[in-house]
Amino acid sequence: MAVLEKIRVKMGAFITVLIGLALLSFIIDPATLETAVSMFSSKYDVGEMNGNSISYKDYQKKIDYYNQIYQITSGGTVSGDQTQEMINQSAWQDLIMSNVVLPTIEKAGIGVGKDELYDLAQGKNISPVLTADPAFLDENGNFDRARVAQLIMASSQDQSGNLNTYWNFIETNMYRDQMFTKYASLLEKSSIYNPVELAREIDNNNITSEVEFVMQPIGFAVDSTIQISQAEIKEYYEKHRNLYKRNASRDIEYVVFEVIPSQKDIDLAEEDMNKVFEGFKTSKNLKNYLTRYSDQPLNPYYFQKGELESFSPELEEFAFSAKQDDVLPVFKKGDNFMAARISDIKNMSDSAFVRHILLQGTDEKALEAKADSLIELLDKGADFSLLASEYSADQNNRVERNGDLGWMTQTYMIPGMEEVLYAQTDKNFKVKTNYGLHIVNVEKRTPAEKKVQLAVLTKEIVAGKETYQDFYAKANDLVSKAGSNTESFNAAAKEANLPVYPAMGIVDGAKEVATYSNARELSRWVYEAQLGEVSPIISIDNKYFFVATLTGIKEKGIAPMSEMETQISLLLMNRKKGEKIAEEIKAKIQGLSSMEEIAEKLGTTVSKQDAISFGAMGSQSFDPAMIGAVTAAPENQICGPIVGNVGVYVFNVLSRETGAFYTEDDAAMRRMQSAAFQLRMLPAILNDMADIQDNRARFF
């Protein structure tokens, strides 16, 4: 149990699971997975990977496992939607690792043996999974293999089995990390880069051109003389099908009823506010009073002049014109009634540079005596750093001097040490916090100024039951008149003079629709509905009633030509316009021998661009077609017209220089960047290979 408690102290809230999550996230991006949607493979399947169904039962087992890891490392049960979502995602990525990533790596002939795994834990090549785990770091932040051995030995004697479970979790992550490291190395080493390619890359980056040119923009206006046939569209679509891959999504139109408190609700809130206002004015313990009677607790922050202005001009004016315990009467702000009282006024700094010596132990009298003796030594001129290095429990080796805590502010503060912002500088004093007894010295502070702590009594104006029923009745009236298709929905909304809004590209399991959060119920209905279907009333946050109709279904895969026809037609139109303009320019400039003559003939001016290199094409804002043409063109010869993406060009290369700034080291760095890019592409590649289908939104 002692080992387990050390782990919990070191790990905080779920650091171990975060390590596993970070490792798996490197393989498959959660955002990519969230959009990998398909129909159910069976009634109880939450997804599919490599053709294998993932059952609800299997997924829930993984969730239970990660819940257990969380409880082991934190000492508490899972609480909060965000933590549970993180655990759910860890469980899903664990399944991806087992069903997709590891089988792919194993097919490449890669493995990790028992001796190798031992070396990763206790040998010369310690796994980064261990070195990044705070449970195995010493007081100076260095990896301590003795702590690993201590955990392994203790796990065999732990009757609860928690330590054994935890170590198995660590071993699994070590194995997976090593497998992927080897696979990444294999990919990098298999990328052959011969001397010819090296020489070409160096030339492409070191040879630069200075060019003068004229450009005629293609523009966006429709040219009625240019026609695009269906056959041309089909030919382009078939050649570029892979460009039109997409994830599944849905489009809807909706009407939303926002539940707004009635005048009766406002009057009731004001009445409740007035009942507690009198006690607020005279309360001796404002913190407890606000905890009991206000919708917002006491804010311990001290405001300086100007900080409240954007939130409430009334509070700003009151705070810096009133004195201690003065009261601002009840006023209405948005959906709240408020009243304020000056809780405290201090002259204090924005920040203070703090040093400390932390003393820990169970004998409070002994700690106090030790602190007093150390303060006596400090007051007589003893070196603070030397005493901190010898006596302080905080041995942070990342600071410039032993004992330095650094600059502290109201928002970056050890709880219990707030007085450093107004304490006398260069004076040694004692402060108790949850960490122990501190000997504190404020070395310097920023200039002090008046700051005010406000106690704000708040009562939110909420809609009552009768108000909810009224808005629900309006939504229900729309549902009853909307019928069963989009046309009748829009007709009913128009008759009731209700605005209809679109929401496009909703992915399965989306938590946000349009600008509304917590919309999982709405997105769930969207994927269960048929095209044109009208929804029942869907409530979000007990504040909004939605009625929607499904207007578009886009399935995962290649978008059909019918949906891409307009886009392809415009692209081909633009291309033909460029070719037409090029022919017109060619006829106009025939026989002209200077760029100035050409510019005058075309009614434009000559522009110049220098340092154009083929190797930097991706990083230059110049038209790629123009860069390619300039790189291949001879010097001092008028070339063109060249059709680019945005215009048609005629140009002359004035000069070409060969530099030496791009070296073999730069090429090696580029190769490393290329290898890193390949690793970043792995999630999408593995996702396509395994055809991962994520249907968890139907259940979770």
URGI-V9944 format. One record per residue. N is the residue number from 1. RES is the residue in one letter. PHI is phi in whole degrees, -180 to 180 (none if undefined). Layout:
BEGIN
{{N & RES & PHI} {N & RES & PHI}}
END
This chain:
BEGIN
{{1 & M & none} {2 & A & -63} {3 & V & -64} {4 & L & -63} {5 & E & -66} {6 & K & -63} {7 & I & -61} {8 & R & -65} {9 & V & -65} {10 & K & -71} {11 & M & -78} {12 & G & 67} {13 & A & -93} {14 & F & 68} {15 & I & -65} {16 & T & -61} {17 & V & -63} {18 & L & -64} {19 & I & -63} {20 & G & -62} {21 & L & -65} {22 & A & -64} {23 & L & -62} {24 & L & -71} {25 & S & -64} {26 & F & -68} {27 & I & -84} {28 & I & -129} {29 & D & -73} {30 & P & -57} {31 & A & -65} {32 & T & -67} {33 & L & -69} {34 & E & -62} {35 & T & -97} {36 & A & -83} {37 & V & -116} {38 & S & -153} {39 & M & -75} {40 & F & -62} {41 & S & -84} {42 & S & -159} {43 & K & -61} {44 & Y & -113} {45 & D & -93} {46 & V & -99} {47 & G & 172} {48 & E & -148} {49 & M & -140} {50 & N & 54} {51 & G & 81} {52 & N & -99} {53 & S & -74} {54 & I & -108} {55 & S & -79} {56 & Y & -57} {57 & K & -64} {58 & D & -64} {59 & Y & -67} {60 & Q & -65} {61 & K & -61} {62 & K & -66} {63 & I & -61} {64 & D & -61} {65 & Y & -64} {66 & Y & -71} {67 & N & -62} {68 & Q & -65} {69 & I & -61} {70 & Y & -61} {71 & Q & -64} {72 & I & -65} {73 & T & -83} {74 & S & -105} {75 & G & 81} {76 & G & -138} {77 & T & -86} {78 & V & -67} {79 & S & -140} {80 & G & 100} {81 & D & -64} {82 & Q & -66} {83 & T & -65} {84 & Q & -66} {85 & E & -63} {86 & M & -63} {87 & I & -65} {88 & N & -60} {89 & Q & -68} {90 & S & -61} {91 & A & -63} {92 & W & -66} {93 & Q & -70} {94 & D & -61} {95 & L & -65} {96 & I & -64} {97 & M & -60} {98 & S & -73} {99 & N & -97} {100 & V & -123} {101 & V & -69} {102 & L & -63} {103 & P & -58} {104 & T & -65} {105 & I & -68} {106 & E & -64} {107 & K & -64} {108 & A & -82} {109 & G & 85} {110 & I & -95} {111 & G & -154} {112 & V & -132} {113 & G & -86} {114 & K & -64} {115 & D & -64} {116 & E & -67} {117 & L & -66} {118 & Y & -64} {119 & D & -62} {120 & L & -68} {121 & A & -96} {122 & Q & -135} {123 & G & -94} {124 & K & -85} {125 & N & -109} {126 & I & -65} {127 & S & -65} {128 & P & -62} {129 & V & -63} {130 & L & -78} {131 & T & -68} {132 & A & -95} {133 & D & -90} {134 & P & -58} {135 & A & -66} {136 & F & -113} {137 & L & -106} {138 & D & -84} {139 & E & -63} {140 & N & -95} {141 & G & 82} {142 & N & -100} {143 & F & -64} {144 & D & -124} {145 & R & -64} {146 & A & -64} {147 & R & -69} {148 & V & -65} {149 & A & -61} {150 & Q & -63} {151 & L & -65} {152 & I & -63} {153 & M & -66} {154 & A & -69} {155 & S & -65} {156 & S & -72} {157 & Q & -106} {158 & D & -83} {159 & Q & -68} {160 & S & -73} {161 & G & 81} {162 & N & -67} {163 & L & -66} {164 & N & -65} {165 & T & -62} {166 & Y & -65} {167 & W & -66} {168 & N & -60} {169 & F & -63} {170 & I & -63} {171 & E & -61} {172 & T & -61} {173 & N & -68} {174 & M & -62} {175 & Y & -61} {176 & R & -66} {177 & D & -62} {178 & Q & -67} {179 & M & -60} {180 & F & -70} {181 & T & -60} {182 & K & -65} {183 & Y & -65} {184 & A & -63} {185 & S & -64} {186 & L & -61} {187 & L & -63} {188 & E & -65} {189 & K & -70} {190 & S & -83} {191 & S & -88} {192 & I & -82} {193 & Y & -135} {194 & N & -88} {195 & P & -59} {196 & V & -65} {197 & E & -64} {198 & L & -63} {199 & A & -63} {200 & R & -64} {201 & E & -64} {202 & I & -64} {203 & D & -64} {204 & N & -61} {205 & N & -96} {206 & N & -90} {207 & I & -89} {208 & T & -122} {209 & S & -125} {210 & E & -108} {211 & V & -135} {212 & E & -112} {213 & F & -156} {214 & V & -123} {215 & M & -136} {216 & Q & -107} {217 & P & -66} {218 & I & -74} {219 & G & 77} {220 & F & -113} {221 & A & -66} {222 & V & -75} {223 & D & -102} {224 & S & -68} {225 & T & -82} {226 & I & -102} {227 & Q & -117} {228 & I & -113} {229 & S & -84} {230 & Q & -63} {231 & A & -66} {232 & E & -66} {233 & I & -61} {234 & K & -64} {235 & E & -62} {236 & Y & -64} {237 & Y & -60} {238 & E & -66} {239 & K & -74} {240 & H & -122} {241 & R & -55} {242 & N & -65} {243 & L & -73} {244 & Y & -108} {245 & K & -68} {246 & R & -151} {247 & N & -92} {248 & A & -69} {249 & S & -157} {250 & R & -134} {251 & D & -118} {252 & I & -136} {253 & E & -122} {254 & Y & -147} {255 & V & -118} {256 & V & -122} {257 & F & -108} {258 & E & -87} {259 & V & -76} {260 & I & -108} {261 & P & -56} {262 & S & -82} {263 & Q & -61} {264 & K & -64} {265 & D & -64} {266 & I & -64} {267 & D & -64} {268 & L & -66} {269 & A & -64} {270 & E & -66} {271 & E & -64} {272 & D & -63} {273 & M & -64} {274 & N & -65} {275 & K & -66} {276 & V & -99} {277 & F & -66} {278 & E & -61} {279 & G & -66} {280 & F & -63} {281 & K & -65} {282 & T & -115} {283 & S & -59} {284 & K & -86} {285 & N & -129} {286 & L & -65} {287 & K & -61} {288 & N & -67} {289 & Y & -65} {290 & L & -68} {291 & T & -59} {292 & R & -85} {293 & Y & -116} {294 & S & -106} {295 & D & -78} {296 & Q & -131} {297 & P & -75} {298 & L & -67} {299 & N & -89} {300 & P & -74} {301 & Y & -67} {302 & Y & -101} {303 & F & -90} {304 & Q & -101} {305 & K & -57} {306 & G & 101} {307 & E & -73} {308 & L & -93} {309 & E & -58} {310 & S & -71} {311 & F & -81} {312 & S & -158} {313 & P & -58} {314 & E & -64} {315 & L & -68} {316 & E & -61} {317 & E & -64} {318 & F & -66} {319 & A & -58} {320 & F & -110} {321 & S & -127} {322 & A & -99} {323 & K & -119} {324 & Q & -49} {325 & D & 71} {326 & D & -64} {327 & V & -123} {328 & L & -95} {329 & P & -60} {330 & V & -61} {331 & F & -142} {332 & K & -102} {333 & K & -135} {334 & G & 61} {335 & D & -99} {336 & N & -138} {337 & F & -100} {338 & M & -134} {339 & A & -145} {340 & A & -136} {341 & R & -144} {342 & I & -72} {343 & S & -81} {344 & D & -164} {345 & I & -131} {346 & K & -140} {347 & N & -90} {348 & M & -144} {349 & S & -88} {350 & D & -71} {351 & S & -152} {352 & A & -143} {353 & F & -89} {354 & V & -118} {355 & R & -122} {356 & H & -152} {357 & I & -124} {358 & L & -96} {359 & L & -111} {360 & Q & -128} {361 & G & 161} {362 & T & -94} {363 & D & -91} {364 & E & -65} {365 & K & -63} {366 & A & -65} {367 & L & -64} {368 & E & -61} {369 & A & -65} {370 & K & -64} {371 & A & -63} {372 & D & -62} {373 & S & -68} {374 & L & -69} {375 & I & -63} {376 & E & -63} {377 & L & -65} {378 & L & -64} {379 & D & -65} {380 & K & -89} {381 & G & 109} {382 & A & -61} {383 & D & -75} {384 & F & -61} {385 & S & -63} {386 & L & -65} {387 & L & -66} {388 & A & -65} {389 & S & -67} {390 & E & -90} {391 & Y & -115} {392 & S & -78} {393 & A & -76} {394 & D & -95} {395 & Q & -111} {396 & N & -78} {397 & N & -89} {398 & R & -96} {399 & V & -101} {400 & E & -66} {401 & R & -128} {402 & N & -57} {403 & G & 95} {404 & D & -69} {405 & L & -98} {406 & G & 92} {407 & W & -76} {408 & M & -120} {409 & T & -131} {410 & Q & -63} {411 & T & -94} {412 & Y & -126} {413 & M & -146} {414 & I & -75} {415 & P & -54} {416 & G & 102} {417 & M & -111} {418 & E & -60} {419 & E & -67} {420 & V & -64} {421 & L & -77} {422 & Y & -136} {423 & A & -77} {424 & Q & -67} {425 & T & -75} {426 & D & 58} {427 & K & -122} {428 & N & -92} {429 & F & -147} {430 & K & -101} {431 & V & -141} {432 & K & -99} {433 & T & -134} {434 & N & -65} {435 & Y & -86} {436 & G & 143} {437 & L & -103} {438 & H & -106} {439 & I & -95} {440 & V & -115} {441 & N & -135} {442 & V & -89} {443 & E & -73} {444 & K & -158} {445 & R & -135} {446 & T & -72} {447 & P & -55} {448 & A & -80} {449 & E & -149} {450 & K & -65} {451 & K & -137} {452 & V & -125} {453 & Q & -101} {454 & L & -107} {455 & A & -97} {456 & V & -115} {457 & L & -82} {458 & T & -128} {459 & K & -128} {460 & E & -76} {461 & I & -88} {462 & V & -114} {463 & A & -73} {464 & G & -84} {465 & K & -57} {466 & E & -63} {467 & T & -65} {468 & Y & -59} {469 & Q & -63} {470 & D & -65} {471 & F & -70} {472 & Y & -63} {473 & A & -63} {474 & K & -65} {475 & A & -65} {476 & N & -65} {477 & D & -63} {478 & L & -65} {479 & V & -60} {480 & S & -67} {481 & K & -94} {482 & A & -75} {483 & G & 68} {484 & S & -127} {485 & N & -146} {486 & T & -61} {487 & E & -62} {488 & S & -70} {489 & F & -60} {490 & N & -65} {491 & A & -65} {492 & A & -67} {493 & A & -65} {494 & K & -66} {495 & E & -62} {496 & A & -87} {497 & N & 59} {498 & L & -105} {499 & P & -70} {500 & V & -109} {501 & Y & -114} {502 & P & -93} {503 & A & -138} {504 & M & -108} {505 & G & 64} {506 & I & -78} {507 & V & -90} {508 & D & -64} {509 & G & 80} {510 & A & -59} {511 & K & -91} {512 & E & -130} {513 & V & -125} {514 & A & 56} {515 & T & -108} {516 & Y & -104} {517 & S & -86} {518 & N & 54} {519 & A & -102} {520 & R & -58} {521 & E & -63} {522 & L & -68} {523 & S & -68} {524 & R & -66} {525 & W & -61} {526 & V & -56} {527 & Y & -88} {528 & E & -98} {529 & A & -85} {530 & Q & -95} {531 & L & -56} {532 & G & 89} {533 & E & -68} {534 & V & -105} {535 & S & -80} {536 & P & -74} {537 & I & -71} {538 & I & -117} {539 & S & -96} {540 & I & -126} {541 & D & 58} {542 & N & 53} {543 & K & -129} {544 & Y & -128} {545 & F & -111} {546 & F & -105} {547 & V & -129} {548 & A & -132} {549 & T & -134} {550 & L & -83} {551 & T & -107} {552 & G & -155} {553 & I & -126} {554 & K & -120} {555 & E & -89} {556 & K & -66} {557 & G & 135} {558 & I & -87} {559 & A & -63} {560 & P & -65} {561 & M & -60} {562 & S & -59} {563 & E & -80} {564 & M & -99} {565 & E & -58} {566 & T & -64} {567 & Q & -62} {568 & I & -66} {569 & S & -60} {570 & L & -65} {571 & L & -64} {572 & L & -67} {573 & M & -61} {574 & N & -63} {575 & R & -65} {576 & K & -67} {577 & K & -62} {578 & G & -62} {579 & E & -65} {580 & K & -65} {581 & I & -63} {582 & A & -63} {583 & E & -64} {584 & E & -65} {585 & I & -64} {586 & K & -57} {587 & A & -69} {588 & K & -70} {589 & I & -98} {590 & Q & -57} {591 & G & 91} {592 & L & -80} {593 & S & -118} {594 & S & -136} {595 & M & -67} {596 & E & -65} {597 & E & -63} {598 & I & -64} {599 & A & -61} {600 & E & -64} {601 & K & -64} {602 & L & -91} {603 & G & 71} {604 & T & -139} {605 & T & -124} {606 & V & -87} {607 & S & -112} {608 & K & -129} {609 & Q & -146} {610 & D & -116} {611 & A & 57} {612 & I & -83} {613 & S & -130} {614 & F & -67} {615 & G & -68} {616 & A & -100} {617 & M & -54} {618 & G & -67} {619 & S & -99} {620 & Q & -98} {621 & S & -84} {622 & F & -69} {623 & D & -61} {624 & P & -56} {625 & A & -62} {626 & M & -68} {627 & I & -60} {628 & G & -62} {629 & A & -67} {630 & V & -62} {631 & T & -61} {632 & A & -93} {633 & A & -79} {634 & P & -74} {635 & E & -78} {636 & N & 53} {637 & Q & -143} {638 & I & -68} {639 & C & -124} {640 & G & 117} {641 & P & -74} {642 & I & -113} {643 & V & -87} {644 & G & -106} {645 & N & -77} {646 & V & -117} {647 & G & -164} {648 & V & -114} {649 & Y & -118} {650 & V & -125} {651 & F & -146} {652 & N & -141} {653 & V & -78} {654 & L & -75} {655 & S & -159} {656 & R & -138} {657 & E & -121} {658 & T & -114} {659 & G & -100} {660 & A & -138} {661 & F & -78} {662 & Y & -95} {663 & T & -109} {664 & E & -63} {665 & D & -64} {666 & D & -64} {667 & A & -65} {668 & A & -64} {669 & M & -63} {670 & R & -63} {671 & R & -64} {672 & M & -63} {673 & Q & -64} {674 & S & -65} {675 & A & -64} {676 & A & -64} {677 & F & -65} {678 & Q & -60} {679 & L & -65} {680 & R & -67} {681 & M & -81} {682 & L & -55} {683 & P & -55} {684 & A & -66} {685 & I & -66} {686 & L & -65} {687 & N & -61} {688 & D & -67} {689 & M & -61} {690 & A & -89} {691 & D & 48} {692 & I & -67} {693 & Q & -120} {694 & D & -112} {695 & N & -111} {696 & R & -62} {697 & A & -61} {698 & R & -72} {699 & F & -115} {700 & F & -118}}
END
